[in-house]
C-alpha cells in the first residue's frame, strides 16, 4: 500500500503492504473462526483480540490527524497456565503477519539492577521485523538474483574471450564478430546444460568473503543494556573481510552466488525504515507472567524491584521513543497483550497507572475433559495427528479409537485436578507415557498396524493415575 508524503504532512503506514488487503477482508467473526482452527474454547479472549485486530484496520481508514490519536486497546488475559493465552496471541500475530515477540515479565529488572532492561523488548521486536522485511524483499528479488547468479556461474565455467575480441578491436573485425558469436553459442549451450543439471558434477572456484569480526555485546551507560554493536557497520572500510577462493560444486556455487546477489539487490536502509514503521503501526508485544511482577513490596529481598519493573514498563506501554540501531521507534501504537495466572496476586495489585493501560480484561476458563478431547483431535496439527504422522515415518499405522481419546482426556483432567493444573500441557506428558512402548518398538515391529483403545489406555495409565504420589512424578 504505497503512501505519498508531503513536506507538511506525515501520513502513517498503518499495516504492512503485503497484508493490508488480507486483513481488511477479515471480519472479527472470521478472525475468531481462524483462531478456532488452532485454539479450542476461550471464546471471550478470541473476541477481544479479534476486535483489537479489526480496530487496527478501522484506524487505517481514518484521517491521519485522528488516527494519530487512536491508541490500541491493550488486553490483559487472566487464566491458569496451559489454557491458550500465548497461543491466541501468537496465532493472531501470524494471521496479521505482524512483528510479534513474547517476553517474560519476570526476566526484566528495574534500572540499576543486574538483568534485562525493559527497552530491550522493543529492540528485539525491531530486529525481528527487520528479518521479516528483509526476507520479503529477498523473495521479491529472488528471480533477478538467480539470473545474475547464473551469469556469474557461467563466467566461472567458461573462459572469457580475449579482450580484443570482447572490445571489437581485433585486426580482423569479421573474425572478431565470428568469435563473439561462437562464444555466445557456447555460452547458451552451457546455460542449457546448467539448467538441466548436466553440469552438477563440475567444480568451480568461487571467491568467498570471510567474516573477519563477530558481533559482540557491550554494556552501555549505567544499565545492562543488551545492544549488538557490529564493528563492521561502524568502520566499514576497516573490517570488510578478505576474500579467498573456495572450490565447490555447481549447485552449491549457484546457491551461494544467488544469496550474494540477493544481498546486493536488497537495500538495507529501506528495509530498516520499513521495519521500524511496521513495528510502530503493527507490532505486538506479549507480556507473559505479568502477575509475577505484581504486588507492593513492603521490605527488602529478591523481589525488591517488582514495582520498579512495573514503573519501567509503564512508559513503553504508555508510548515512548526507544533508540535502536535501526532508528528511533515510537511505541504509541504497538499492541500490548499481557497474561498471567494471578493465583497469588490480583490485577489490582499492579500499579494503577499500568492497570489503566490494559482496559480490556478477559478471563480464560480452565480446561475440562470435553476440551481435552477436542484439543487432541480438532486443531490443525492436533496431538493425535502429530503422533500418527511421527510413527508413520517408521511405516507404522497408528490409530486411536474415540473411546481411547476420551479416556486420555479423562486421565489428563484427573491429574490436573489432583496435582498442579498445567492445562493442555498435561496431554503431552500423558501421551508420551501412553505411547512410550509403541515409540520404542516401532522400528522393529512386524505388525505395522497398532490400534490404541480404552483398554490399552487403562493398562498403561490407570495404575499411575490412581497412585497420586506416583502421578506427581510421572505425569
Buried (B, 14 or more C-beta within 10 A) or exposed (E): EEEEEEEEEEEBBBBBEBBBEEBBEBEBEEBBEBBBEBBBBBEEBBBBBBBBBBBBBEBBEEEEEEBBEBBBBBBBBBBBBBBBBBBBBBBBBEBBBBBBBBBBBBBBBBBEBEBBBBBBBBBBBBBBBBEBBBEBBBEBBBEEBBEBBBEBBBEBBBEEBEEEBBEEEBEEEEEBEEBBEEBEEBBEEBBEBBEEEEBEEBEBEBEBEEEEEEEEEEEEEEBBBBBEEEBBEEEEEEBEEEEEEBEBEBBBBBEBBBEBBBEEBBEBEEBBBBBBBBBBBBBBBBBBBBBBBBBEEEEEEEBEBBBBBBBBBBBBBBBBEBEBBBBEBBBBBBBBBBBBBBEEBEBEBBBEEBBEBBEBBBEBBBBEBEBBBBBBBBBEEBBBBEBBEBBEEBEBEBEBBEEBBBBBBBBBBBBBEEBEBBBBEBBBBBBEBBBEEBBEEBEEBEEEEBEBBBEBBBEBBEEBBEEEEEBEEBB
